[in-house]
Amino acid sequence: MISPNSTKIETLLSTSLRFVVPKYQREYAWKESHAGEFFEDVLDYSQPEAGNLFLGTVIFDISEEKKNNLIIVDGQQRITTILLLLIACRQLAKNLALHELVMLIQQEIAYVDNSTGKSLGFRLDSSKSIKEVLNFISEKDWNGDFPAKIDKKRVKLQVAKLKPIYSYFMEQISEFSQEQLSRFLNAIYQAYVVKIDIPNRLEAFSIFERTNARGVELEVSDLLKNYLFKAEVTNLEERWDQIVRNSDNTLLRMLKYFYVSKNGYVSKSQLYKKIKSYSDGLTPEELVRKLEAFSDYYSVVRNADAEGIHTFFLSIECPGMGEKEYRAVPVYRALEGLRLFNVTQIYPLLYAALGCYISEAANNPALGEGLSQKLIRLFEVLEHYHFINNAICQRIGNEVEKLYAEYCVKYSTSKQFAKTTEEFVKELKDRRASPAEFASSFVELSYAPENIPVIVYIFDRINNFGLKPGQTVSMYNPDKTYLRKNHNIEHFYPQTPDKSMKPDPEALKVVDNIGNLLVLSLFVNSQLGNQSPEQKMSLLENQLSQNIQNMRYVQNFIQEYGEESKNWNKDTIERRAEAIAKEAYIKVWNF
């Protein structure tokens, strides 16, 4: 018989068993936004008399308990993040010279030999995608620097998953005093989960599927749904199901953004109380209608193509946008970029801005096209800002979350869309990474499977900069199969030089750098093959010229680097990367 047990984190971490992420599990996938919500919840519960934080349900397969293993069926993301947070707390304790506290925290992260203080192994056998780096930083003597290699193995991708979250945690706690750190650690240890131990692996899978189908983590939505059912809202079951479908398995986040779009920042722990308080001024029917409207919008901005966005503008009677179908295209392209960057904090802001826009446009029809262009520009500014700060400079994703929440309130209470947008854009400019910071990160961008969409996106935007919607050539498309079938990334200096070439060892060191890359059609890419840069340039100028006539950036490349193809080397590649970075910041993604 399965008996769920309420278990504190300190109890969970004191077990002699090791937590194991099985190979069939997905990789560690939390981003800074998830970590930000988690941190805010812990911080809220570190206040006096705040109670204990509930962290949901965790499910363990205990079939290997005799081998000292607890196999994580559900809870990998939370357990990994808790350990990352403890590693950050350990680092702060070091900075504060709290040596005894360092040892106590280390005992939660790893098994420690009480006689020597040395690690006997790590508490978590994590997913392969982060294992080496997580183990490296779990060591008691780690100094806070992330490695480029471990045992001669490059770990750049692992660092990219863990460093932003660790850095975010360190930034948030860096000013804590000893007392604040102790309260914060206590909030972590006193937080609790509902722990379910399953003795049979097949049964564990079954429980996991049923649990996730019901959305266990969505406690707020259950409370809200119960509240609305009690009010006997008309056709609520059918309407609620549509709201859930629109959320696309992110119901908790959608409900948070719904509240933020009107009322500003809220932590997850306070969300239900805040929504309930907000609804006090509404009838339950009015609340459901507002939830339906927001969920429709949420689904569109996360998933719809240009046609779907135009249909949405028509459905909400958005002046200047519904009547002109082509105006949905730049909005879609901006959202396309933001989806690529995995930026979600913009959703409540844009919803509030749309409401303000519709109000001003309806009250001042004479503003006409000028106002609609300002709305389009707002979408583009957000795309440009997050490309610079997040996609390239890898800054913390939620660094502007509270700014956006503040402007949600400003848009919701303002009747002047243009003026509020002007103020917002000015604030965003002040937070934009400097040209030097951008360039230093941009020139390091290299070819790798995970970078292919961003690289194709970059050349797409450079090629189509300044063109009207009907003139653009679509190189980037979020459909991965489209990317593979229609456009390929070309290494101008070949990765595997043709036998007729004398390889340049220095050029091969930077062969994957963006300064050596072009995005071309599959046909053109196949024709170039592994020939020398000089031979490739000749083909582009002659036999293949008709195939690239609508590729402006390739034409510019030929004009600028035609002669240099005869001696295409490391210096040229690096210089071109710097030139692309400069053009990107000053022109293409400027605002």
C-alpha positions as CSV (number, residue, x, y, z in Angstrom):
1,M,0.0,0.0,0.0
2,I,1.3,3.4,-1.0
3,S,1.5,5.9,1.9
4,P,2.4,9.5,1.0
5,N,4.4,11.1,3.8
6,S,5.0,14.8,4.6
7,T,8.8,15.0,4.7
8,K,11.0,18.0,5.5
9,I,13.9,18.8,3.2
10,E,16.4,18.4,6.1
11,T,15.0,14.9,6.7
12,L,15.3,14.1,3.0
13,L,18.9,15.2,2.9
14,S,19.9,13.4,6.0
15,T,19.2,10.0,4.6
16,S,22.1,7.6,3.9
17,L,20.6,6.8,0.5
18,R,21.8,8.5,-2.7
19,F,19.3,10.2,-5.0
20,V,19.7,8.8,-8.6
21,V,18.4,10.4,-11.7
22,P,17.8,7.4,-14.1
23,K,18.9,7.5,-17.7
24,Y,15.3,7.5,-19.0
25,Q,14.6,10.9,-17.3
26,R,14.9,14.1,-19.2
27,E,17.9,16.3,-18.6
28,Y,18.0,19.1,-16.0
29,A,16.0,21.8,-17.7
30,W,15.2,24.6,-15.2
31,K,16.1,28.1,-16.3
32,E,16.8,31.3,-14.4
33,S,13.0,32.1,-14.5
34,H,12.2,28.8,-12.6
35,A,15.1,29.4,-10.2
36,G,13.8,33.0,-9.6
37,E,10.4,31.8,-8.6
38,F,11.8,29.1,-6.4
39,F,14.2,31.6,-4.7
40,E,11.4,34.2,-4.1
41,D,9.3,31.5,-2.4
42,V,12.1,30.4,-0.1
43,L,12.9,34.1,0.7
44,D,9.2,34.7,1.5
45,Y,9.2,31.8,3.9
46,S,12.5,32.9,5.6
47,Q,10.6,35.7,7.3
48,P,9.5,35.3,10.9
49,E,6.3,33.4,11.5
50,A,6.0,32.6,7.7
51,G,5.4,28.9,8.2
52,N,6.9,26.2,6.1
53,L,7.1,26.2,2.3
54,F,5.4,23.4,0.5
55,L,7.4,22.2,-2.5
56,G,5.0,19.7,-4.0
57,T,5.2,15.9,-4.4
58,V,8.3,13.9,-5.0
59,I,8.1,10.2,-6.1
60,F,10.9,7.7,-5.5
61,D,11.3,4.2,-6.9
62,I,12.8,2.3,-3.9
63,S,13.4,-1.0,-5.8
64,E,17.2,-0.4,-5.4
65,E,17.1,0.7,-1.8
66,K,19.3,-2.2,-0.8
67,K,22.0,-0.7,-3.1
68,N,21.6,2.6,-1.2
69,N,19.8,4.2,-4.2
70,L,16.6,6.2,-4.3
71,I,15.6,6.5,-7.9
72,I,13.9,9.9,-8.6
73,V,10.7,9.3,-10.7
74,D,9.4,12.9,-10.1
75,G,11.3,15.7,-8.4
76,Q,14.6,15.9,-10.3
77,Q,14.4,19.6,-11.1
78,R,13.6,20.6,-7.5
79,I,16.1,18.4,-5.8
80,T,18.9,19.5,-8.2
81,T,18.0,23.2,-7.7
82,I,17.9,22.8,-3.9
83,L,21.5,21.5,-4.0
84,L,22.6,24.3,-6.3
85,L,21.1,26.8,-3.8
86,L,22.9,25.1,-0.9
87,I,26.2,25.3,-2.9
88,A,25.6,29.0,-3.2
89,C,24.9,29.3,0.5
90,R,28.0,27.3,1.3
91,Q,30.0,29.8,-0.8
92,L,28.5,32.7,1.1
93,A,29.3,31.0,4.4
94,K,32.9,30.7,3.2
95,N,33.0,34.4,2.4
96,L,31.7,35.2,5.9
97,A,34.3,32.9,7.4
98,L,31.6,30.7,9.0
99,H,33.7,27.5,8.8
100,E,31.4,25.3,11.0
101,L,28.4,26.3,8.9
102,V,30.4,25.5,5.7
103,M,30.9,21.9,7.0
104,L,27.2,21.6,8.0
105,I,26.0,22.7,4.6
106,Q,28.5,20.4,2.9
107,Q,27.0,17.4,4.8
108,E,23.8,18.1,3.0
109,I,25.5,18.3,-0.4
110,A,27.8,15.3,-0.1
111,Y,28.6,12.4,2.3
112,V,31.4,13.5,4.5
113,D,33.9,11.5,6.4
114,N,33.5,12.7,10.0
115,S,37.1,11.9,10.9
116,T,38.8,13.7,7.9
117,G,36.1,16.1,6.5
118,K,36.7,14.7,3.0
119,S,33.9,13.9,0.6
120,L,32.8,10.3,0.3
121,G,30.5,10.9,-2.6
122,F,27.7,13.2,-3.7
123,R,24.2,13.3,-2.5
124,L,22.8,13.4,-6.0
125,D,23.7,11.2,-9.0
126,S,22.5,13.8,-11.4
127,S,21.5,13.7,-15.1
128,K,24.3,13.2,-17.5
129,S,23.8,16.7,-19.0
130,I,25.2,18.3,-15.8
131,K,26.9,15.5,-13.9
132,E,30.7,16.4,-14.2
133,V,30.2,20.1,-13.4
134,L,27.7,19.5,-10.6
135,N,30.1,17.1,-8.9
136,F,33.0,19.5,-9.5
137,I,31.2,22.4,-7.7
138,S,29.8,20.1,-5.0
139,E,33.4,19.6,-3.7
140,K,34.0,21.5,-0.4
141,D,37.1,23.2,-1.7
142,W,35.5,24.6,-4.9
143,N,36.5,28.3,-5.2
144,G,33.5,29.5,-7.2
145,D,35.1,29.4,-10.7
146,F,33.4,27.2,-13.3
147,P,35.8,25.0,-15.3
148,A,36.2,24.9,-19.1
149,K,37.4,21.3,-19.0
150,I,37.2,18.5,-16.5
151,D,39.7,15.6,-17.1
152,K,40.4,17.0,-20.6
153,K,36.7,16.9,-21.4
154,R,35.0,20.2,-22.5
155,V,32.1,21.0,-20.2
156,K,30.9,24.3,-21.8
157,L,27.3,23.0,-22.2
158,Q,27.1,21.7,-18.6
159,V,28.4,25.1,-17.4
160,A,25.8,26.9,-19.5
161,K,23.0,25.0,-17.7
162,L,24.3,25.5,-14.2
163,K,26.2,28.7,-14.0
164,P,23.4,31.1,-14.8
165,I,21.3,29.6,-11.9
166,Y,24.2,29.5,-9.5
167,S,25.2,33.1,-10.4
168,Y,21.6,34.2,-9.9
169,F,21.5,32.6,-6.4
170,M,24.8,34.2,-5.5
171,E,23.7,37.6,-6.6
172,Q,20.5,37.4,-4.6
173,I,22.2,36.3,-1.3
174,S,25.5,38.1,-1.6
175,E,24.5,40.9,0.8
176,F,23.0,38.5,3.4
177,S,24.3,38.8,7.0
178,Q,25.0,35.7,9.1
179,E,21.6,36.0,10.6
180,Q,19.8,36.3,7.3
181,L,21.7,33.4,5.9
182,S,20.8,31.2,8.9
183,R,17.1,32.2,8.5
184,F,17.3,31.5,4.8
185,L,18.9,28.0,5.3
186,N,16.3,27.2,7.9
187,A,13.5,28.0,5.4
188,I,15.1,25.5,3.0
189,Y,15.5,22.8,5.6
190,Q,12.0,23.3,7.0
191,A,10.4,23.3,3.6
192,Y,8.5,20.1,3.0
193,V,7.3,17.8,0.2
194,V,4.8,14.9,0.0
195,K,7.2,11.9,-0.4
196,I,5.8,8.9,-2.2
197,D,7.9,5.7,-2.2
198,I,7.0,3.1,-4.8
199,P,8.4,-0.4,-4.4
200,N,7.9,-1.5,-8.0
201,R,9.3,0.3,-11.0
202,L,6.4,-0.3,-13.3
203,E,4.0,1.0,-10.6
204,A,6.3,4.1,-10.2
205,F,5.8,4.9,-13.9
206,S,2.1,4.5,-13.5
207,I,1.9,6.8,-10.5
208,F,4.1,9.3,-12.3
209,E,1.9,9.5,-15.3
210,R,-1.3,9.9,-13.3
211,T,0.3,12.5,-11.1
212,N,1.6,14.6,-14.0
213,A,-1.6,14.3,-15.9
214,R,-3.4,15.9,-13.0
215,G,-0.8,18.6,-12.6
216,V,0.2,18.1,-9.0
217,E,2.3,21.3,-8.9
218,L,-0.7,23.4,-9.8
219,E,-2.0,23.7,-6.3
220,V,-3.0,27.4,-6.9
221,S,-5.1,26.4,-9.9
222,D,-6.9,23.7,-7.9
223,L,-7.8,26.2,-5.2
224,L,-9.0,28.7,-7.8
225,K,-11.0,26.2,-9.6
226,N,-12.7,25.0,-6.4
227,Y,-13.5,28.6,-5.5
228,L,-15.1,29.2,-8.9
229,F,-17.0,25.9,-8.8
230,K,-18.5,26.9,-5.4
231,A,-19.7,30.1,-7.0
232,E,-21.5,28.0,-9.7
233,V,-20.2,29.9,-12.7
234,T,-22.0,28.9,-15.8
235,N,-20.4,26.1,-17.9
236,L,-17.3,26.4,-15.7
237,E,-16.0,22.9,-16.3
238,E,-16.0,23.3,-20.1
239,R,-14.6,26.9,-19.9
240,W,-11.9,25.9,-17.3
241,D,-10.8,23.0,-19.6
242,Q,-10.2,25.5,-22.4
243,I,-8.2,27.8,-20.0
244,V,-6.0,24.8,-19.1
245,R,-5.6,23.8,-22.8
246,N,-4.5,27.4,-23.6
247,S,-1.9,27.2,-20.8
248,D,-0.2,24.3,-22.6
249,N,1.0,22.7,-19.4
250,T,2.1,26.0,-17.8
251,L,-1.0,26.8,-15.9
252,L,0.7,28.0,-12.8
253,R,2.9,30.4,-14.8
254,M,-0.1,31.6,-16.8
255,L,-2.1,32.4,-13.7
256,K,0.8,34.3,-12.2
257,Y,1.2,36.3,-15.4
258,F,-2.5,37.0,-15.4
259,Y,-2.3,38.6,-12.0
260,V,1.0,40.5,-12.8
261,S,-0.5,42.0,-16.0
262,K,-2.9,44.0,-13.9
263,N,-1.5,44.2,-10.4
264,G,2.3,43.9,-10.6
265,Y,4.8,41.5,-9.0
266,V,3.7,38.5,-7.0
267,S,5.6,35.5,-5.6
268,K,4.2,32.0,-6.2
269,S,3.6,31.5,-2.5
270,Q,1.3,34.6,-2.4
271,L,-0.4,34.0,-5.8
272,Y,-3.7,32.4,-4.7
273,K,-4.2,35.0,-1.9
274,K,-3.5,37.8,-4.4
275,I,-5.8,36.5,-7.1
276,K,-8.5,35.9,-4.5
277,S,-8.0,39.5,-3.3
278,Y,-8.1,40.8,-6.8
279,S,-11.3,38.9,-7.5
280,D,-13.0,40.5,-4.5
281,G,-13.9,43.5,-6.8
282,L,-15.3,41.2,-9.5
283,T,-18.1,38.7,-9.7
284,P,-16.9,35.1,-10.3
285,E,-18.3,35.3,-13.8
286,E,-16.2,38.4,-14.5
287,L,-13.1,36.7,-13.2
288,V,-13.6,33.7,-15.5
289,R,-14.2,36.0,-18.5
290,K,-10.9,37.8,-17.7
291,L,-9.1,34.5,-17.3
292,E,-10.5,33.3,-20.6
293,A,-9.4,36.5,-22.4
294,F,-5.9,36.3,-20.9
295,S,-5.5,32.5,-21.7
296,D,-6.5,33.2,-25.3
297,Y,-3.8,35.9,-25.5
298,Y,-1.3,33.7,-23.7
299,S,-1.8,30.8,-26.2
300,V,-1.4,33.2,-29.2
301,V,1.8,34.9,-28.1
302,R,3.4,31.6,-27.2
303,N,2.3,29.6,-30.3
304,A,0.5,31.4,-33.1
305,D,2.0,32.3,-36.5
306,A,1.4,35.6,-38.3
307,E,-2.1,34.6,-39.5
308,G,-3.0,33.5,-35.9
309,I,-1.8,36.8,-34.5
310,H,-3.8,38.8,-37.1
311,T,-6.9,36.7,-36.3
312,F,-6.3,37.5,-32.6
313,F,-6.1,41.3,-33.3
314,L,-9.4,41.0,-35.1
315,S,-11.0,39.1,-32.3
316,I,-10.0,41.8,-29.7
317,E,-10.9,44.6,-32.0
318,C,-7.4,46.1,-31.9
319,P,-7.6,49.4,-33.9
320,G,-5.0,49.7,-36.6
321,M,-3.8,46.1,-36.2
322,G,-6.9,44.0,-37.1
323,E,-7.6,45.9,-40.3
324,K,-4.1,45.6,-41.7
325,E,-3.1,42.0,-42.0
326,Y,0.6,42.7,-42.9
327,R,1.1,44.5,-39.5
328,A,0.9,41.1,-37.8
329,V,4.1,39.9,-39.6
330,P,6.6,42.1,-37.6
331,V,4.8,41.3,-34.4
332,Y,5.1,37.6,-35.2
333,R,8.8,37.9,-36.1
334,A,9.5,39.6,-32.8
335,L,7.6,37.0,-30.8
336,E,9.4,34.3,-32.9
337,G,12.8,35.7,-31.6
338,L,11.5,35.9,-28.0
339,R,10.3,32.3,-28.1
340,L,13.8,31.3,-29.3
341,F,15.4,33.1,-26.4
342,N,12.9,31.4,-24.0
343,V,11.8,34.8,-22.6
344,T,8.4,34.7,-20.9
345,Q,8.5,37.7,-18.6
346,I,7.3,39.8,-21.5
347,Y,3.8,38.2,-21.6
348,P,2.1,40.1,-18.9
349,L,3.8,43.3,-19.9
350,L,2.6,43.1,-23.5
351,Y,-0.9,42.2,-22.4
352,A,-1.1,45.3,-20.2
353,A,0.4,47.4,-23.1
354,L,-2.2,46.0,-25.5
355,G,-5.0,47.1,-23.2
356,C,-3.5,50.6,-22.9
357,Y,-3.0,50.8,-26.7
358,I,-6.6,49.8,-27.4
359,S,-7.9,52.3,-25.0
360,E,-5.9,55.2,-26.4
361,A,-6.5,54.2,-30.1
362,A,-10.2,54.0,-29.5
363,N,-10.4,57.4,-27.8
364,N,-8.1,59.1,-30.3
365,P,-8.7,57.6,-33.8
366,A,-6.7,60.5,-35.3
367,L,-3.5,58.9,-34.0
368,G,-4.0,56.2,-36.6
369,E,-1.0,54.5,-38.1
370,G,1.6,56.3,-35.9
371,L,0.2,54.7,-32.8
372,S,0.1,51.2,-34.4
373,Q,3.7,51.6,-35.5
374,K,4.6,52.3,-31.8
375,L,2.9,49.1,-30.8
376,I,4.8,47.1,-33.3
377,R,8.0,48.8,-32.2
378,L,7.4,47.8,-28.6
379,F,7.4,44.2,-29.7
380,E,10.6,44.7,-31.6
381,V,12.3,46.6,-28.8
382,L,11.7,43.7,-26.4
383,E,13.1,41.2,-29.0
384,H,16.2,43.4,-29.5
385,Y,16.8,43.9,-25.8
386,H,16.5,40.2,-24.9
387,F,18.7,39.2,-27.9
388,I,21.4,41.5,-26.6
389,N,21.2,40.9,-22.9
390,N,20.0,37.3,-22.7
391,A,20.7,35.4,-26.0
392,I,24.2,36.8,-26.4
393,C,25.4,38.3,-23.1
394,Q,23.7,35.4,-21.1
395,R,22.5,37.8,-18.4
396,I,20.0,36.5,-15.8
397,G,16.7,36.2,-17.5
398,N,14.6,37.7,-14.8
399,E,16.8,40.8,-14.3
400,V,13.9,42.9,-15.6
401,E,11.0,40.9,-14.2
402,K,10.2,43.5,-11.5
403,L,10.6,46.4,-13.9
404,Y,8.1,44.7,-16.3
405,A,5.7,44.1,-13.4
406,E,5.9,47.8,-12.5
407,Y,5.1,48.8,-16.1
408,C,2.2,46.4,-16.1
409,V,0.6,48.5,-13.4
410,K,1.6,51.7,-15.3
411,Y,0.0,50.5,-18.5
412,S,-3.1,49.3,-16.7
413,T,-3.6,52.7,-15.1
414,S,-2.5,54.9,-18.0
415,K,-4.5,56.2,-20.9
416,Q,-1.4,57.3,-22.8
417,F,0.1,54.3,-24.5
418,A,2.7,56.3,-26.5
419,K,4.0,58.2,-23.5
420,T,4.2,55.2,-21.2
421,T,6.0,53.2,-24.0
422,E,8.5,56.0,-24.5
423,E,9.3,56.0,-20.7
424,F,9.5,52.2,-20.7
425,V,11.9,52.0,-23.7
426,K,14.1,54.6,-22.1
427,E,14.4,52.5,-18.9
428,L,15.2,49.4,-21.0
429,K,17.9,51.3,-22.9
430,D,19.6,52.1,-19.5
431,R,19.7,48.4,-18.7
432,R,21.0,47.2,-22.1
433,A,24.4,45.6,-22.1
434,S,27.2,47.9,-23.3
435,P,28.7,47.5,-26.8
436,A,31.9,46.1,-25.3
437,E,30.1,43.5,-23.2
438,F,27.9,42.5,-26.2
439,A,30.9,42.3,-28.6
440,S,33.0,40.2,-26.3
441,S,30.2,37.6,-26.0
442,F,29.1,37.8,-29.6
443,V,32.6,37.0,-31.1
444,E,32.7,33.8,-29.0
445,L,29.5,32.4,-30.6
446,S,30.4,29.2,-32.3
447,Y,28.8,26.5,-34.3
448,A,27.3,23.7,-32.1
449,P,24.0,21.8,-32.4
450,E,22.4,23.8,-29.7
451,N,23.5,27.1,-31.3
452,I,22.2,26.4,-34.8
453,P,18.8,28.1,-34.3
454,V,20.4,31.3,-32.9
455,I,23.0,31.4,-35.7
456,V,20.3,31.0,-38.4
457,Y,18.2,33.6,-36.6
458,I,21.1,36.1,-36.5
459,F,21.8,35.8,-40.3
460,D,18.1,35.9,-41.0
461,R,17.7,39.2,-39.2
462,I,20.8,40.7,-40.7
463,N,19.7,39.7,-44.2
464,N,16.2,41.1,-43.8
465,F,17.0,44.2,-41.8
466,G,15.0,47.2,-43.1
467,L,12.9,45.2,-45.6
468,K,9.1,45.3,-45.7
469,P,7.3,42.1,-44.7
470,G,6.6,41.1,-48.4
471,Q,10.3,41.5,-49.3
472,T,11.9,39.3,-46.6
473,V,13.5,35.9,-47.2
474,S,12.7,33.5,-44.4
475,M,15.9,31.8,-43.3
476,Y,15.0,31.2,-39.7
477,N,11.9,29.1,-38.8
478,P,11.3,27.6,-35.3
479,D,10.4,24.3,-37.0
480,K,13.7,22.3,-36.7
481,T,12.9,20.1,-39.7
482,Y,12.5,23.3,-41.8
483,L,16.0,24.4,-40.7
484,R,17.5,21.1,-41.8
485,K,15.7,20.9,-45.1
486,N,16.0,24.4,-46.4
487,H,19.0,26.2,-44.9
488,N,22.3,25.0,-43.7
489,I,25.2,26.6,-41.9
490,E,28.2,26.8,-44.2
491,H,31.7,26.9,-42.8
492,F,33.5,29.2,-45.3
493,Y,36.9,27.8,-44.2
494,P,35.9,24.1,-44.4
495,Q,35.8,22.0,-41.2
496,T,37.4,19.1,-43.2
497,P,39.5,20.8,-45.9
498,D,39.6,19.3,-49.4
499,K,42.7,17.2,-50.2
500,S,43.8,19.9,-52.6
501,M,44.1,22.4,-49.7
502,K,47.0,22.8,-47.4
503,P,45.3,22.9,-44.0
504,D,45.9,26.1,-41.9
505,P,46.1,24.9,-38.2
506,E,45.4,28.4,-36.9
507,A,42.3,28.8,-39.1
508,L,41.0,25.4,-38.0
509,K,41.2,26.6,-34.4
510,V,38.4,29.1,-35.1
511,V,36.6,27.2,-37.9
512,D,33.4,27.1,-35.9
513,N,33.4,30.8,-35.0
514,I,30.6,32.9,-36.3
515,G,33.1,34.9,-38.3
516,N,33.6,31.8,-40.5
517,L,29.9,31.0,-40.9
518,L,27.2,31.7,-43.5
519,V,23.6,30.5,-43.7
520,L,22.8,29.3,-47.2
521,S,20.2,27.2,-49.0
522,L,20.8,23.4,-48.8
523,F,21.5,23.4,-52.6
524,V,24.2,26.2,-52.4
525,N,25.7,24.6,-49.3
526,S,26.0,21.2,-51.0
527,Q,27.7,22.8,-54.1
528,L,30.4,24.5,-52.0
529,G,31.4,21.3,-50.2
530,N,34.8,21.3,-48.7
531,Q,36.5,23.4,-51.3
532,S,38.9,26.2,-50.4
533,P,37.5,29.7,-49.5
534,E,38.9,31.1,-52.8
535,Q,37.1,28.4,-54.8
536,K,33.8,28.9,-52.8
537,M,34.0,32.6,-53.4
538,S,34.4,32.0,-57.2
539,L,31.3,29.8,-57.2
540,L,29.3,32.4,-55.3
541,E,30.3,35.1,-57.7
542,N,29.7,33.0,-60.9
543,Q,27.9,29.7,-61.2
544,L,25.8,30.1,-58.0
545,S,25.1,33.9,-58.3
546,Q,21.5,33.3,-59.4
547,N,20.9,31.2,-56.3
548,I,21.9,33.9,-53.9
549,Q,20.5,36.9,-55.7
550,N,17.9,37.5,-53.0
551,M,20.4,37.0,-50.1
552,R,21.6,40.6,-49.5
553,Y,24.0,39.7,-46.7
554,V,25.7,37.1,-48.9
555,Q,26.1,39.8,-51.7
556,N,27.6,42.1,-49.1
557,F,29.9,39.3,-47.9
558,I,31.2,38.8,-51.5
559,Q,31.7,42.5,-52.0
560,E,33.6,42.9,-48.7
561,Y,35.6,39.7,-48.5
562,G,36.0,38.7,-52.2
563,E,39.7,39.5,-52.3
564,E,40.4,38.2,-48.8
565,S,39.1,34.8,-49.7
566,K,42.5,34.1,-51.3
567,N,44.0,34.2,-47.8
568,W,41.1,33.4,-45.5
569,N,42.7,32.9,-42.1
570,K,42.2,33.2,-38.4
571,D,42.7,37.0,-38.4
572,T,40.1,37.4,-41.1
573,I,37.6,35.2,-39.3
574,E,38.0,37.1,-36.0
575,R,37.8,40.4,-37.8
576,R,34.6,39.4,-39.5
577,A,33.1,38.3,-36.2
578,E,33.9,41.7,-34.7
579,A,32.3,43.4,-37.8
580,I,29.1,41.4,-37.5
581,A,28.9,42.2,-33.7
582,K,29.3,45.9,-34.5
583,E,26.6,45.8,-37.2
584,A,24.3,43.8,-34.9
585,Y,24.5,46.2,-31.9
586,I,24.6,49.5,-33.8
587,K,22.1,48.7,-36.6
588,V,20.1,45.5,-36.6
589,W,19.2,45.1,-32.9
590,N,19.5,48.7,-32.0
591,F,16.6,50.6,-30.3
